[in-house]
Amino acid sequence: MSAPHQDDVDDAPEMLDAEDALEEIEDAEGDIAMDSDDEPEEINLHNDSIAYFDAHKDSVFAIAQHPTQPSLIATGGSEGEGDDAPGKGYVFDTSPVVGRPVLPPSYNADPSSQQTKSTELKPLFTIEGHSDSINALAFTLPNGEFLVSGGLDGRLRAYQLSVDGHNKPTFAFLAESQEVPEINWLAPCPSQKYPNTVALGASDGSVWVYTIDASDSSNPLQIVQSYFLHTEACTAGSWSPDGTFLATVSEDSSLYVWDVWGEAAAKNLVNDNGQTVVSLTGQDQRFGVEGGLYSVAVDPKSTFVAVGGAGGAIKIVSLPRLGTDSQPVSSKQSKAKAKGAEAGGAQGGTILADLHTQSDGIETLSFSPKQTLLAAGSVDGSIAVYDTSRRFAVRRHIKEAHEEFSVVKVEFVSGLGDGWLLTSCGMDGVVRRWDVRGAASSTETSLAKEWRGHRGDGEGGGVLGFVQGTTGERIVTAGDDGVVLIFEA
């Protein structure tokens, strides 16, 4: 880089006359701070965390929590901003973190004593081997025997977890597969009949299902299924709670619900392609969403699937009942068959509802495990909560849940609050918890608590994800600022 241009000047310093030097200038406005344009601006952060992990050198894109040992957390991201920066991740343990006292310092025996400081956490294991950012992480179900990482390099890497007699966990690399250009998401199968199974969606639109078997040294990463019906990037995927079906969506505005294990085929409930029980595309004018689909969730009873996309669009589609024999509905049939929330019966693929409460893309969807509620988070900063038992009527529309910043994730707390508590995070850098009970017309605020500590508000930060276990007592976040924070509810 060339040196900055300078005009030719006399090298001798310019001297003041003696009279000028003695001249006194009155200060009418008092002392004025010197211009500090050359100094970095200091950003003061309000930090509610009880612990932090800051080994990442760039944004933390992915986070996962062990299903039976919730103190074990895996995070993944990039090692720098450069295009050639490799992906890297870590596993750490939050169990040593001591919670803060419930009472304020004035109630302590010694009120002048210092309050507990945020605890710095150290890594137990480093996730390496990716040449590009780690974009997705998952522990396998039901027991978390394996940790799986997916990268923008297309690599799927599996690590085996072992716990010694002192309850100390160790991880060992097991196997790697690279079948796709980029991995967009990972989803572990929840069925106990098919343990240690994980699905992934790729940038080329393909969907893959793997089962991990460490006892087969020649082929520990076994391909169960691979699907190629999406024509653009597969943006999201979700298993039905019983693990029977896998629902995936794409930028091409298509929804496919895959009969992964052949259980629907045995009941004569698959589409003509022999692979799906629901097959809806943008060619169906009633289903198509201009701009694509980006989120998907299956209700707790596996009776219908919700998909969210551009422009605030949400579609509700029925799933087949495996207890009966009836043909599913294809995208060509859905328009004629769809009659509302009562439609569908044993058939799959009926469009039950078309919702447009929010004004921008739906990035995240979550069903309550105990209540008939569906929550949707939007790029417009709002959260909408629907009552699935009342024709998907709007129960709450929290218009500025994260102000004007995108809502990245919403998730109901499964083991606390009887299914009424909803946790959210956004690009404003804040994590919030909402109590959504009460009538839709209630004027009382739904906000129960919020936690701050990440950069946000346009300061180059935001929260890209979180985990909260079943109890929701501790929330662990993935920060766009490269920091992982642990909050106590």
N, C-alpha and C positions, 0 to 999 in steps of 0.2 A: 504494500500500500504506500502510495507516495506521501511525502511529508506535507503538512499544511502550508499553503502559500503565505508568504510574508512580504510586505512592502519594504523597500530599501530605506532605512532610517539610520541616523547617527547613533553609533553604539554608546556614546557618552550619555550618562543619565542627566536628565533635565533638572536643574537646581532652582529652588525658590529664592526670591529676593528676601533679604532679612526682614523688610517691612511686611511682606506678604506672610512670612512665617509667623510673625507676631500678631497678625490680624486675628481677632476673636470673632467667631461666628456664633450668633445666638441660636439655641435650639428651642424652637417654639413648640415642638410637639413631643419633647422628651426623647429618650433613647429609642432608636429604631434598630431592630435586629438586622444584622448583616445578611445580604443575599446568600442563600445556601443552595443555589441551583446545582452546584457541583457535588453536593453531598446526597447520599441515598436517603429517600424519605423513610422515616421510621413508622412502621405500622403497628399500632397497639391492638393486641388481640385479647378479647375476653375468653378465658380458657376454663371450661368446666370439667376437663378430663381428670381422671385419677391416675392415668398412665399413658405412655406414648411409646411408639416404635418409629424410629426415623432413619433406618438403614437404607431406605430407598433413595436413589439419586434423582428420580423423576416421578411422574404421576403414578399412583397406585390404581391400576385398572381393575384388578380382580381381588376378591376376598372369599374365603370359605371357612366354615367352622366344622369341627369334628362332631359327628352325630351323637356319640356316647361320652366323649370327653370334651365338653364345650369350651374348656379353657385353651384347647389347642386351636390356633388360628393360622391359616395360610394366606399370604398376600403375594400378589405378583404385579409386575409392571415393566418399566424400561430402565435401562442404566444410563440414559441420557437423552438429550433432545435431538441428537444427530440421527440421520437416516440409517446409519450403520450401527447404531447402538444396540447391543444385545438385550434380550429379555432376561429378567432375573426375578426370583421370588424368595420368600423366606417363610419358615414356620417358627412360631414363638408361643410361649405358654403364659397365659394371663393369671394363672392361679396364685402366684406370689403377690399379686397386687392387693394391698389392704384398702378396703373401702373407707371413705371419709365418715367421720362421726355425724350422726343425725342432728345433734344439738349444736348451736352456734358456739364460738369460742368463749363467750361470756359465761357459759354454763360449766366450763372446765374448772378443775380445782385451781389451775394456774392460768387465768385468762390471758396472761402475757406470753404464754408459750406459743411457739410457732406452729402454724397449721401444717397438716401433712402435705408435702409437696408431691407433684405428679411424678410417678415412678417411671424410670427409663427401663424398657424391656430389651433383652438381648436375644438374638436368633438362636434357635436350636438346630436348624438345618437350613441350608441354602439350596434353592431350586435353580439349577443351571441347565445348560444344553440347548437353550433357545437362541437363535440368531436374530430374532426380532421380539417385540414386546410380548409378554405373557398377558393374554387377553381374557382368559377364563381359568378357573380353578374349581375342583370339586372333590370332596371325599365320597367314596362309594358307600352305598347303603346295603344292608341296614347297620353294619357295625364299624364302618370307616376303616376297613382293612387296607385300603389303598388311597393314595392321593394322586389325582390326575391333573396335569397342566396342559392347557391349549394355547398356542401362540399364533401371532400374525405371520409366522414362518410356516404355518401349516403343520407343525409338529404336535403330536399327542404323546406325552411322556407320562409314564406310570411309575409310582414309587410305592414300595411296600412298607407298611408301618409295623414295627415290633415294639413291645413293651416288656421291660425286664421285671425282675422280682421286686425292684424298688420303685416300680411304676414310672420308670424313666423311658420316654419314647425315643425311638431311633428310626430313621428313614433310610431306605436303600433303593437306588435306581433299579427298576425291573425291566422295562422295555420301552420301545419307541415305535411310533407309526407316523408316516407322512403320506397321506393320500390326497390332500387338498391344498389349495394355495394359502388360505387363511382360515383359522378357526374363529368363529364369532361367538359361540356360546357352548357350554357344557351343562348337561343335566343328568344327575344320577337317577337310576330307576328305583322307585320306592318299594317294589314288590319283593317279598322275602322268597318267593318262588324262583326269582331270577336275580340272585345277589351279585354284587360287584359288577353291575352293568351300567354303562354310561352312554349317553347319546350326545352327538355334536352336530352343529350346523355350520356350514362353510360359506365362504364368499362366492363360490361358484354355484350356490344353490343346492348342493348335495347335502344329504343327511346320512349320518353313519351311526350305527349302534355296535358297541364293543362290549364283550365280557372279558374280565381279567381273571386269569387262572394261573396262579404262580406255580402250581404243581406241574404244568406243562412247560418245561424249560425250552422246548423248541418253538412254541407259539403261545406265549403268555397273554398277548393281546389278540383276542380272537374276534374277527368280524362276524357279527350276528346278522346284520342287515345293512344294506346301502340303498338309498333311494335318490332318484334323479328327476323328479317331476317339476320342482321349482325351476323357473327359467332365469331368475335373478338371485341375488344374495339371500340366503336364509338368515333372517334377522333374530328369530327367537324360537324357543321350543319349550314345551312343558309336558311332563307325563301326567296321566290321570292318577289320582291318589292311590288307586289299586295297582298301578303299573301295567295295566292292560294295553292302553293306547298311548301313543306319542303324538301330540299336536304340534305342528310347525307352521310358521308363516314366513312370508318373503316380501321383498321389495316389489315383486311383480303382482302384489295384492292377492296372492293365493293362500288358501288354508288347506292343509292335508292332515288328516288324522290317520296315522299308520297303525295297521293291525300287526304289531311287531311279532307277536308270539303265535299268530294264527288262530287265536281263540274265536274271533269273529268269523273267519273263514269256515270254521267247523260248524257254525250256526247259519251259514249261508247269508252273512250280513256284510260282505265286502262289495266294493264297487267292481265295475267291469275290469278294471286294471289289476284286480286280484291283490292289491296292496293296501288299499285305504277303505275306511268306513265313512269318511267324509272327504269330498273332493270338490272344493269351491274355488273358482278363479275369478279374475277381473272381467272375464268375458260375460259373466252373469251381471247384468246391469244393477240388479238389486243388491248384489254383494260387493261389487267392485269399489275400491277406495283409491281415488287418484292420488298418487304419491306413495302408495304401498302400506304394508302392515309391519308393525314393529314390536308388538307385545302380544302375549297369549297366556291364558290361564284356564285350568279346568276346575269346575266346582267340586266341593268335597264329596259329593255323591256320584260323581262321574256321569251326570245326566246331560250337561251341556258345557260348551267351551266358549270363552269370551276372547275376542281378538280386538286389538286397538291399532289405529293407524293415523295417517296424516289428516290434518284438518279437524282433529277431535273426534273422529269416527270410531264407534264401538259397535261390533256385530256380535250377537248372541246366536249360537248354532247348536242344535240338539245333537246328542250322541246316541248311538243305538243301545238298546237294552239286550244284553246277551242272553237273557232268560227266555227270549221268544225268537221265532223265525220270521223275519220280514226283511225285505230289500231296503238298503239305505237309499238316500236321496243324493243324486249327483248334482253338479252345478246346473245342468240343463233342466232338472226336474224341480229344483228348489223354489223357483218363482211360483209355480203352480201349486205346490204342496204347502207352502208356508201360510199358516193361518193365525199365528200369534202364540202366546205362551202355552196354550193347551195343545198346540199341534205337535206332531212328531211321533208320539207313542213309542213304538218299538223301533222306529226308523231313525236313522241318523242323517244329518245334513240339512234339516229344516231350519230356516232362518226365523228365530223366535222374536228377535228385537233388533232395532236399528237406532242407536242412541247418539245424540249430538248435543251434549251439554257444554262441553269445553270447546275452545276456539282454535287450539293448535294440537300438534301430534300427541298421541297417547303413548308414552314411553314405558309405562309400567302398570300392571294389573295385579290385584290380590283378592282372593275370596276369604271371608272370615271362616275359621274352622268350626264355629259353633252357632253363628247367626246367619241369617239369609241376607248377607251383605256382599257387595262387590265394590272395591275401591279402585279408582283410576287416577293416575298422576299424569299431568300434561306439561308440555313445553311452555304453556302460557302461565305456569306457576300455580295452577289451581289443582285441587283434589275434589273429585266427585264421588259420592257414595250412593250406590243404588240398592234398593230393596228387591232382591230377586224373587220374593214371594208375592210381590204386588206389581206384576208386569214390569219389573225393573224401573219402578218409579224412583225419582231422585229423592234420597233421604237427606243428604247434605251436599252443598256445593260451597266448598271453602275457596273462595275466589282468589285470595292472596295468601295461600298456604305457605308459599316461599317467595312472596312478593312477585316481582316480574321475572324471576329466575326459574329455569326448568326444574320440574320435579323429576328426580332420577329414579327413585324407588319408593314404593309403598308396600308395607307388609303388616298384616294383622299379627298381634301377639297371640300365640296359640295356647299358652298355659297361664295367662293372667288376664283378669278383667272380663272373663266369660265371653270372649270373642268380640268385645266392643272397642278394644284399644288398638289403634292403628299407628304405626311408626312410619315416618317419611324422612327423606333427605333430599337436598337440592343443591343446585349450583350457587346458591347464596352462602354455602358453607355451614348451614345449620341443620341439625337433626331435631325433629319435633315429634311429639306423641300426642295423639288426638283421642278423645273419648267421644265416639259418634252415637252414643245412645241419645234418646230423646226425639221429639218430633222434628220434622223437616223445617217447620215454621219457627222453631225455638230461636229466641234472640240471644241465648247464652252462647258464649264462645266454646268451641270444641277443643281448644288447646289445653292439654293437661300439663305438659312440660316441654322445655326445649333445652338443647345443649349446644354450646358454641365452643369454638377452638380452632376450626379450620379457616383459612383465608376464603373470602367470598366477596360478594358485592362487586364483582368486576375486578377484583384484586389478584387475578390469576389463580383462583382456587375453586373450591366446591367439593362436595362429597359425592363420589362416584359409586358408592355402595356401602352396605353395612350388613352385619349379622347380629342377631340378638338372642339366639338359642330359643328354647321353648318358653322360658319364663319371662324373657325380656328384661331381666334384672340388670344385665350389662349389655351395652351396645358397643360394638367395635366397628370402626369406620375405615373406609379406604379413601384417602384424600387426593384430590388433584394436585395438591401442594406437596405431595411426596411423603406425607406424614400419616401414620395410623394412630388414632386416638381411642382410648377406652373410657366410656362414660358409665356412670352408675345411676340407675333409675331411682 
